[in-house]
């Protein structure tokens, strides 16, 4: 069976991690090989630097931050290609669209943000779990990183996701509902893409 890359996108607290995990388990239950990835990958040197910057221990401009995020994905590029070639379905919590959304929200050129990622595998399906910034704040009241604390930024991030969502390989799912309702819609979209029953 052919491999595939499925990316979950959206604001923090939209449920991406939960939905990624549930999708992986449901795919395994259908007899498919599935693996979960999450970006940033804090287990690498670049990932550690990203974590420091998000906590305010480092000061980088928006362009440098996005270069770090992209470099962090490149650390996994060869493995991603190998896994897909081997028939794995990769379920990714954040991927290329995050750099475009957050970078564009900070005034960076979206075309440049696309260009610096052109050597990364393109997702076969991007699932945008859409919530309002106020919902993100309500779901996580404490220990928010510098992006999570900036509501105006999150509004612009969401607007970028809405713009990107026009692409044919994207679906938008209302993340303001219950986890089960979201999971049902997610699997329905993935099942169509994979040609499997529910």
N, C-alpha and C positions, 0 to 999 in steps of 0.2 A: 504494500500500500504506500502511496505517495506521502511524503512528509508535508508539513504545513507550518506556517508561522502565524499565530493569532496574537494580536497585541491589544491589551486593555489600556484605555486612556481616560483621563478625566482629572478633576481636581482631587487633592488629598481628601480622604474621608468619603470618597464617592462609592467605596465598596469594591474597588478594583482588585485588591488582594484577596478578599473573600470570594469574589466571583471567579477569579483565576483559579483558586484552589478547588472550588466546587466543579468548575468545568473540567479540570484535569481529572478529578475523581470520576466524574460522569463518563468521560471519554474512556478511561480505563475500564469502567464497568461495561462499556460497549466493545471491549476487546481491542481498543486502540492503544498504541504506545504513546504516552503523553508525559511531558516534562515541563516543570514550571521554572521560569526565569523571572528575575526582578531587577529593575534598574532604578536608581544607581545600585551597582553591585559594590557594597561597602567592604567586601572581603579582599579587595585589591588595594595596591598603593594609591592609585588614582581615586578609588572609591573612598579611601580614608581621608584624602585631601578634600573631596567633595563634602564629606560629613563635617569636617572642621569648618569649611566655608559656610555651610548651611546653619551651623550653630553660632556663627559670628566670630570664630577664632581666626579666620583668614578674611582678607578683604580683596576680592577680585571684581573686576568689571563684568557686566553681563556677557560680553563676548568671550572672555576667558572662562567663565563658568560654563557656557555652552560647549566650548571646546573640550573642557574636562568631561562633561557628560557624554559627548560623542566619543572621546578617547576611551572612556569607560566601557562603552558598547563595543568599540573595536577590539578591546581585550578579549571579548567573547565571540568575535566574528567567525573565526575559523571553526570553532566548536559548533556554532549555530549552523553553519553551512554543512558540516559533517553530520550533525543530528538530523537535519532535514533530509539530506541525501540518504540517510539510513532509515527513513520512514517514520521518524518521530514527529509528533505534533507538539510544537513548542508553544506554550501558553505564557505570554510575556506581560508582566505587570509593569507598564510604562516602556516606551520604546522611542522610535524616531520622532513621532508627532509631539512628544513632550518638549523636545528642544525647540521645535517650531513655535509651539504655543507659548511657552515661557519666555523664549527669546524675543518673539514678536511683541509680546506684552511689555517687554522692557526696551522697545524701540529698535531692535535689530531687524535687518532685512530678511524677510522670510525666504527669499530665493537663496541667499547665502546660507541660511540654516539648512535648506534642502541640499545645497551643493556639497557642504562639508560632510554630509551623510550618504553621498551617492554610492559609496562602496559597501555600505551595509545592506544586508538582505532586506527586501521590501516585504512587509507583511501581506499575507494573502487575504487577511481580514483584520480590520481594526474596529474594535467595539468601544464606542465612546459612552461611558456611563455618566450621564449628565445630571449634575446637581447645582444648586445655587450656592454662591460663596457663603451666604448666611447659614446654609445647612452644614457646610464644611466646618464652620466655626462652632455651631451648636453641637456637632458630634465630637469635637475635640477642643475643649475649653482651655486646656493647659499644655505646656511643653510644645508649643507650636514653633516651627522653624521660621526663618526670616521671610520666606515666601508665604507661609501659611498665615502670618500675622498681617499681611498687606491686602486688605479687602479690595482696594481699587485695582491692584495688580491681578487679583484672582478674577475680577470681572473681565479684564482684558484677556486673560488666559482663556476663560470660557468663550469669549467672543472669537478667539482664534480657533478653538476647537470647533465651534459652530461653522466657521468658514471652511475649515479643512473637511468637515463632515460631508461636504458636497461630493466628494470623490466616490466612485462606484464601489470601491472595496471597503467602504465604511458603513457602519450602522450606528444610529443613535438610540440609546435606551434610557428611559426615564429612571434615574437613580434615586428619586424621592420616594419610591415605593418599598414594599417589603423585600427582604433578601430573596425569598422564594419566588416572588413575582418576577424579579429581575433575572434570577437564574433560569426560569422557564423561558423567558424571551431570549436570553443568551444562547441557551442550548438549541432552541428552535433555529436561530440564525446560523449557528455552527453546523447543525445537522443538514441544513440546505446546502451549505458550502461543501460538506463532506459526502453528501448523498447517502446519509444514514437515517434510520428511523429514530423516533424518540423513545 
